[in-house]
Amino acid sequence: MTLFELVKQNICVPDAAEHYGLQVNRNGMCSCPFHEDQHPSMKLNERYFYCFGCGATGDVIDFTARLYKLSPKEAAEKLAQDFGIDPDKPPAAAALPKPERPLLKAYRQEEVRCLRVLCDYLHLLEGWKQNCAPSNPDDSLDDQFVEACQMLDYVEYLAELLIAAELEQRVKIVEMLNKDGLIAGLEERLDRLKKEDNAHEKQSAA
């Protein structure tokens, strides 16, 4: 196992960010250290980060390299040193967590489902951002407009990854989306909103 693999397997992005002085809230958001950030705009997931403000993204090694202006190799070495990982004595294979990989056919079905739900949500957010935008600066912000502003870039980023990323990264995204029923909850919400819109259209036509 290479130093890069060892570091990425044992150090998650939020832990590294907190270790290097960033304050991460319970939603996994923090102020981006790579641009002037008035409000937390960087999302820290277990294996990668993404900033809604400046678009910075990558894994824990990319994060550390960018934070300290290091090469990827130097960043990996720094992380290994700071977190007590000895590349000459990697943990025994039996002690390493075994990655969960569903059967390929079942995974493909779940990937298609996740992409469909993300695209439906993306379309909804695009509509909210356009239709619910304030008419003038004095108007109070609509909740749907705020949600669209906060989530649009991130959802688009996830959808693009599910379309174009390598299989291993797509598997991790599907696992993340299914964790704690996230994709199921979003799917249920989209179905409910669609039924409400249909009911409203029928009432308007009556």
Summary of the structure (lengths in Angstrom):
residues: 206
radius of gyration: 20.3
end to end distance: 66.8
largest distance: 74.3
contacts: 530
relative contact order: 0.09
helix: 62%
strand: 5%
